[in-house]
Amino acid sequence: MKKLLILTIAITLSNFSFSQDQPYNPNANAEADIQALIAKASKEKKFILIQAGGNWCSWCLEFYRLTKEDKQLDSAINKNFLLYHLNYSKENKNLPIFKKYQFPQRFGFPVFIVLDMDGNLLHIQNSEYLENGKKSYDIKKVLDFLENWTPQALDPSKY
């Protein structure tokens, strides 16, 4: 009984650790998840930001860390986007999704896919252009990227 309790606690903690430290879920049904986000985005008048990559990718995890820790980045994302981490790994390459969005993996990982609130592809962003040259990302470059692809930035009445 004691071993079963320890095993249950270990499994629970490992699941918590996976969800906290590893944003990509190789077992996710990406098509269904993205369709649900499209329905939600339409209601909330937000765009969808897909960060494609994997838990194996140090640059992907660095972007995830930075955007969670930096209040400006976290706020910019939460205000304007619904965020999804699209997995690409040996367990699940999600090739139909990548094909649907014009093979963004050609730019390497992470790569960012911006969809409007109806699920239409607006932009693919090569993350290399957002780097700071020091094993991380330039906060100003990331903010500029995010601000240039918000619903407000693409509102024709603003121009």
ZIRA-V781977 format. One record per pair of residues at least 24 apart in sequence whose C-alpha atoms are under 10 Angstrom apart, sorted by the first residue. I is the first residue (numbers start at 1). J is the second residue. If there is no record, write none. Layout:
# ZIRA-V781977
I_J / I_J
This chain:
# ZIRA-V781977
18_55 / 21_55 / 21_61 / 21_64 / 21_65 / 22_54 / 22_55 / 22_56 / 22_60 / 22_61 / 22_64 / 22_85 / 23_51 / 23_53 / 23_54 / 23_55 / 23_60 / 23_61 / 23_64 / 23_65 / 23_84 / 23_85 / 23_86 / 23_87 / 24_51 / 24_52 / 24_53 / 24_54 / 24_55 / 24_56 / 24_60 / 24_61 / 24_84 / 24_85 / 24_86 / 24_87 / 24_88 / 24_89 / 25_54 / 25_55 / 25_85 / 25_86 / 25_87 / 25_88 / 25_89 / 25_91 / 25_92 / 26_54 / 26_55 / 26_86 / 26_87 / 26_88 / 26_89 / 26_90 / 26_91 / 26_92 / 26_93 / 26_94 / 27_87 / 27_91 / 27_92 / 28_85 / 28_86 / 28_87 / 28_92 / 28_94 / 29_86 / 29_87 / 29_92 / 29_94 / 30_84 / 30_85 / 30_86 / 30_87 / 30_94 / 30_96 / 30_97 / 31_86 / 31_94 / 31_96 / 31_97 / 33_84 / 33_86 / 34_82 / 34_83 / 34_84 / 34_85 / 34_86 / 34_97 / 34_119 / 35_118 / 35_119 / 37_81 / 37_82 / 37_83 / 37_84 / 37_117 / 37_118 / 37_119 / 38_82 / 38_115 / 38_116 / 38_117 / 38_118 / 38_119 / 38_120 / 39_117 / 39_118 / 39_119 / 40_82 / 40_117 / 40_118 / 41_80 / 41_81 / 41_82 / 41_115 / 41_116 / 41_117 / 41_118 / 41_119 / 42_116 / 42_117 / 42_118 / 42_119 / 43_117 / 44_80 / 44_81 / 44_82 / 44_117 / 45_80 / 45_81 / 45_82 / 45_116 / 45_117 / 45_118 / 45_151 / 45_152 / 46_77 / 46_78 / 46_79 / 46_80 / 46_81 / 46_82 / 46_115 / 46_116 / 46_117 / 46_118 / 46_150 / 46_151 / 46_152 / 47_77 / 47_79 / 47_80 / 47_81 / 47_82 / 47_83 / 47_114 / 47_115 / 47_116 / 47_117 / 47_118 / 47_119 / 47_120 / 47_122 / 47_149 / 47_150 / 47_151 / 48_77 / 48_80 / 48_81 / 48_82 / 48_83 / 48_84 / 48_113 / 48_114 / 48_115 / 48_116 / 48_117 / 48_118 / 48_119 / 48_120 / 48_121 / 48_122 / 48_149 / 48_150 / 49_77 / 49_80 / 49_81 / 49_82 / 49_83 / 49_84 / 49_85 / 49_112 / 49_113 / 49_114 / 49_115 / 49_116 / 49_123 / 49_124 / 49_146 / 49_149 / 49_150 / 50_81 / 50_82 / 50_83 / 50_84 / 50_85 / 50_86 / 50_87 / 50_110 / 50_111 / 50_112 / 50_113 / 50_114 / 50_115 / 50_124 / 51_83 / 51_84 / 51_85 / 51_86 / 51_87 / 51_109 / 51_110 / 51_111 / 51_112 / 51_113 / 51_114 / 51_125 / 51_127 / 52_84 / 52_85 / 52_86 / 52_87 / 52_88 / 52_94 / 52_98 / 52_104 / 52_105 / 52_108 / 52_109 / 52_110 / 52_111 / 52_112 / 52_113 / 53_85 / 53_86 / 53_87 / 53_88 / 53_89 / 53_93 / 53_105 / 53_108 / 53_109 / 53_110 / 53_111 / 53_112 / 54_85 / 54_86 / 54_87 / 54_88 / 54_89 / 54_90 / 54_92 / 54_93 / 54_109 / 54_110 / 55_85 / 55_87 / 55_88 / 55_89 / 56_88 / 56_89 / 56_90 / 57_88 / 57_89 / 57_109 / 57_110 / 58_109 / 58_110 / 58_135 / 58_136 / 59_109 / 59_110 / 59_127 / 59_128 / 59_131 / 59_135 / 59_136 / 59_137 / 60_85 / 60_109 / 60_110 / 60_111 / 60_127 / 61_110 / 62_110 / 62_135 / 62_136 / 62_137 / 63_110 / 63_127 / 63_130 / 63_131 / 63_136 / 63_137 / 63_142 / 64_110 / 65_136 / 66_136 / 66_137 / 66_138 / 66_139 / 67_137 / 67_139 / 67_142 / 70_139 / 72_139 / 72_140 / 72_143 / 73_139 / 73_140 / 73_142 / 73_143 / 73_146 / 74_143 / 76_142 / 76_143 / 76_146 / 76_147 / 76_150 / 77_143 / 77_146 / 77_147 / 77_150 / 79_150 / 80_146 / 80_147 / 80_149 / 80_150 / 80_151 / 80_152 / 81_114 / 81_115 / 81_116 / 81_117 / 81_146 / 81_149 / 81_150 / 81_151 / 82_114 / 82_115 / 82_117 / 83_114 / 84_112 / 84_113 / 85_110 / 85_112 / 86_110 / 86_111 / 86_112 / 86_113 / 114_146 / 114_149 / 114_150 / 115_149 / 115_150 / 116_149 / 116_150 / 116_151 / 116_154 / 117_151 / 122_149 / 122_154 / 123_149
